[in-house]
Amino acid sequence: MTGRDLAARQAELVAALVAGGPLPPGFAAAPVEAARRALLRKRAGDVARHWPLLAAALGDAWPATFAGWAAGRPTNGSLRDGWDLARELGDRGTLPPLGAEELAAREAASRYDGRTAPRPRRLPAVARAGGAVAAQLAGRVRLLRPAPR
């Protein structure tokens, strides 16, 4: 096996573990699936550290909600994964109030286009998410209106 072949097999395995790729030949399905689930749990914990209000608001549903969203998606980093999940939940109308407040605060503080890393805003900004309204002025973010409970 050449170095190129090994690299290709490793890439196939990584894709199967973290990006929903097909199981490469020569690997047993059960251990790969167990590793994939463990990596999703670890990833959910990392995202929860960056998005504590979103994770707390979802409570016991957090691991399943995150795993359902993240399965088949490669990670973009914990901060961006949480941001993308919060936006998707908002689009579906299932973003809990605490998560909406956290998302509104993040949207007011930073620009994030869903493709590149978030950048701090330099000008004043107002952001809305799930009924919550947050404002950023001179680098400070304040929640102006909480999300309806």
C-alpha positions as CSV (number, residue, x, y, z in Angstrom):
1,M,0.0,0.0,0.0
2,T,1.5,3.3,-1.0
3,G,1.3,6.5,1.0
4,R,-1.3,7.8,-1.4
5,D,-3.5,4.8,-0.9
6,L,-3.2,5.1,2.8
7,A,-4.1,8.7,2.7
8,A,-7.1,8.0,0.6
9,R,-8.3,5.3,3.0
10,Q,-7.8,7.6,6.0
11,A,-9.8,10.3,4.3
12,E,-12.6,7.9,3.6
13,L,-12.6,6.8,7.2
14,V,-12.7,10.4,8.5
15,A,-15.5,11.2,6.1
16,A,-17.5,8.2,7.4
17,L,-16.8,9.2,11.0
18,V,-17.5,12.9,10.9
19,A,-19.2,13.8,7.6
20,G,-21.7,11.1,6.9
21,G,-19.6,9.4,4.2
22,P,-20.1,5.8,3.3
23,L,-18.3,3.1,5.3
24,P,-14.9,2.3,3.6
25,P,-14.3,-1.3,2.6
26,G,-12.5,-3.4,5.2
27,F,-14.0,-1.7,8.2
28,A,-16.6,-3.3,10.5
29,A,-19.8,-1.2,10.7
30,A,-20.5,-1.5,14.4
31,P,-17.2,-0.1,15.7
32,V,-17.2,2.7,13.2
33,E,-20.8,3.6,14.1
34,A,-19.9,3.6,17.8
35,A,-16.9,5.9,17.1
36,R,-19.1,8.2,15.0
37,R,-21.7,8.5,17.9
38,A,-18.9,9.2,20.4
39,L,-17.5,11.9,18.2
40,L,-21.0,13.5,17.8
41,R,-21.3,13.5,21.6
42,K,-17.9,15.1,22.0
43,R,-18.8,17.7,19.4
44,A,-22.1,18.4,21.1
45,G,-20.2,19.1,24.4
46,D,-17.8,21.4,22.6
47,V,-20.7,23.4,21.0
48,A,-22.5,23.5,24.4
49,R,-19.4,25.2,25.9
50,H,-19.7,28.0,23.3
51,W,-23.5,28.1,23.3
52,P,-24.5,27.4,27.0
53,L,-27.9,29.0,26.9
54,L,-28.9,27.2,23.7
55,A,-27.8,23.8,25.2
56,A,-29.5,24.6,28.6
57,A,-32.7,25.7,26.9
58,L,-32.9,22.4,25.0
59,G,-32.2,20.5,28.2
60,D,-32.4,16.7,27.8
61,A,-33.2,17.2,24.1
62,W,-29.8,18.9,23.4
63,P,-27.8,15.8,22.5
64,A,-30.4,14.4,20.2
65,T,-31.2,17.8,18.6
66,F,-27.5,18.4,18.0
67,A,-26.8,14.9,16.8
68,G,-29.7,15.0,14.3
69,W,-28.5,18.4,13.0
70,A,-24.8,17.5,12.9
71,A,-25.0,14.0,11.4
72,G,-23.6,14.2,7.9
73,R,-22.1,17.7,8.4
74,P,-18.4,18.2,8.8
75,T,-17.6,20.6,11.7
76,N,-16.9,24.2,11.1
77,G,-15.7,24.6,14.7
78,S,-17.8,24.8,17.9
79,L,-18.8,28.4,17.7
80,R,-19.9,28.3,14.1
81,D,-21.7,24.9,14.5
82,G,-23.7,26.3,17.3
83,W,-24.5,29.5,15.3
84,D,-25.6,27.5,12.3
85,L,-27.8,25.2,14.5
86,A,-29.4,28.2,16.3
87,R,-30.2,29.8,13.0
88,E,-31.7,26.6,11.6
89,L,-33.8,26.1,14.8
90,G,-34.9,29.8,14.4
91,D,-35.9,29.2,10.8
92,R,-38.0,26.2,11.9
93,G,-39.6,28.1,14.7
94,T,-38.2,25.7,17.3
95,L,-35.5,27.9,18.9
96,P,-36.2,28.1,22.6
97,P,-36.3,31.6,24.2
98,L,-32.9,31.4,25.9
99,G,-31.3,30.2,22.7
100,A,-33.0,33.1,20.8
101,E,-31.6,35.6,23.3
102,E,-28.1,34.1,23.0
103,L,-28.4,34.1,19.2
104,A,-29.6,37.8,19.1
105,A,-26.6,38.8,21.3
106,R,-24.2,37.0,19.0
107,E,-25.7,38.5,15.9
108,A,-25.5,42.0,17.4
109,A,-21.8,41.5,18.4
110,S,-20.5,39.8,15.3
111,R,-21.0,39.4,11.6
112,Y,-21.3,35.8,10.4
113,D,-22.3,34.9,6.9
114,G,-22.4,31.1,7.4
115,R,-19.2,30.5,5.4
116,T,-16.4,32.4,7.0
117,A,-15.4,32.9,10.6
118,P,-17.4,35.5,12.6
119,R,-16.0,39.0,12.8
120,P,-16.6,41.6,15.5
121,R,-18.9,44.4,14.4
122,R,-17.3,47.9,14.5
123,L,-20.5,49.9,14.0
124,P,-23.6,49.9,16.3
125,A,-25.9,47.0,15.4
126,V,-29.4,45.7,16.4
127,A,-30.2,42.0,16.0
128,R,-33.4,40.0,16.4
129,A,-33.9,36.3,16.9
130,G,-37.1,34.5,18.0
131,G,-38.6,37.7,19.4
132,A,-35.5,38.7,21.3
133,V,-33.8,42.0,20.4
134,A,-30.2,42.8,21.3
135,A,-28.1,45.9,20.5
136,Q,-24.4,46.5,20.3
137,L,-22.9,49.9,20.9
138,A,-19.2,50.6,21.5
139,G,-18.5,46.9,21.8
140,R,-21.1,46.2,24.5
141,V,-24.1,44.1,23.8
142,R,-27.3,44.6,25.7
143,L,-30.5,42.5,25.5
144,L,-33.2,45.1,24.8
145,R,-36.2,42.7,24.7
146,P,-36.2,39.1,25.9
147,A,-37.8,36.4,23.8
148,P,-41.4,35.7,24.6
149,R,-41.8,32.8,27.0
